[in-house]
C-alpha cells in the first residue's frame, strides 16, 4: 500500500485508497445493534445509511455512553457526520494530514450528494491506508481463529 516514505500518497486521491465496500448499518439501527458491531475490535467507525446509501451519520465507540437510554432505541440521536467525512477527489496525503490533525483514523467517503461511496482507513502506523486485501486478510485470520476455537 502507498506510504508517505516514497511520496506516493501525493500522487493519489482518496478515491484511489479508500475501501470501496465498507460495512454499514441502517439508519434505524438500535443502540444494541451498534454495541454488537463494536464487539469486533477492528470496527472503529459505524456508518449509518438510509435506503439510498446516503450517509445519515457515523458513530465511534465513545459516542455511545454506558447510560444510553434503551438498547432498542435507534442510534441516530447519537450519530454525527460532522468532521467525519471526506470527498473522493481530495489528495490522499492531504487526507492523511487531515486525519492526523483531527486525531482520527477513519472517515466516511461521500459524493457531493451525500451518498456513501467508501471508507478512508488510516493504518496503525499512520503512514498509509488500509486496503481491501488488508481487510480480507484480517477477516480470514479471525475466521481461522474462530474455527480453531481460540
N, C-alpha and C positions, 0 to 999 in steps of 0.2 A: 504494500500500500504506500501511497505517497507520504513522504515525510518532509519536514522543513529543512532537514540537513542538506538535501540536494536541490532545494528551491523549487521542487515540482509543484507544490501547492500554489505557487504564484501563477502557474500556467493552467490551473484547473478551476472549475466553478463548483458551487455547492451541488449542482445537478450531476456533476461527474463523480462526486464522492459520497453522495447520500445513499442511505439504504432505501431501496425502492418499494419494499413490501413490509413496512413496519406493522407491528401488532397494534390493533386498535380495540377500543371498547365503544359500544354505542353510547350516544349522548345521554341516554336514560339509564346508564349503569348505576348500580347501587353502591353504597359505601362498602358493603360486604364483598361485592364483586371486585372493587378496586383493591381492597385489602388482600383478597385472594391473588390478584395479579401481582401484587408486590411481594408475595411469598417467594417468587423467583428473584434471587438477588441480582440477576442480570437486567432486570427491568428497573429502569431509573426514572422514566417519564411515561406516564399513561397518556395516550392520545384519544380524545373523545371526539367522535364524528357522528354527524347526522346521516340520514338515509342517502344523501347525495355526496358522501365523502367530504363534506365541509367540516373543517376543524371547528368544534364548538368550545373546546377548552383543553387544557392539559393539567395533569396532576403529578406532583412529586410526593414521595412518602411523607415528607414534613407538612404537606398541605392538609393531611388528614389527622386532625387531633385525636388523641385517645378518647376524648369525650364526644366525638362526632355523633350527633343525635341519630339514633335508629339506624341499624345496619341496613334496613330496607329502604331508607331514604335515598333518592337519586343523588349522585355525587356532584352534579353540575354546580351546585351552590358553592362548592369549594374550589372549583376549577378556574383557571385563567389561561388566556393566550398571550397576555401582555408580557413582553420581553422573553417570550419562549418560542418565537417563530423567526424564520429567515426565508428569504426568497431564493429561488434556484439559480439566479444569474450572478449572485454575489461571488466574488473571488474566494476560493477555498481558504487561502491564507488569511484573508480579511475576516472570514467567518471564524477561523480558529482563534484569531486575536480577539474577536468579539466575545466568544465563549470564555476565553481566559479572563478577560476584563470583567465579565459578569460572574465569574466563579461557577460556570456551568460546564457540563459535558454533553448535554443533549439539547436540541431544538427541533421543533417540527418544521418541515419544509412545506410551504404553501404557495400556491399560484396566486396571481393577483385577485382572483375571485374568492380566495379563502379555502380552496379545495386542498386537502392534504395530499401531497404527492411524494412525501418521503420523510426520513428522519436523519438528521445530522448527528452522528455519534462520535465524539472525540475519544480516542483511545486513552487508556490509563496513563500512558507515558506523555500524553498531551502533545505529541509531535505529528500525529496523523489521524485519520478517521477509520472507524470500523468498516469492514467490507461485508458483503453478503457471505463470502466464503468464511470470514471470521465467525459470523453469527452461526452459520451452518456447522462449523467445526465445534463450537461450544455446545450447540444443541445435541450433536452426535455424542459428544463426551458425556453430557448429562444423561442421555438415553442409555449409554453403556454403563454408567454408574448405577442407574436405576435397575437395569436388567441384572446387574451383578449383586444387587441387594445392598449396596453401600449407601 
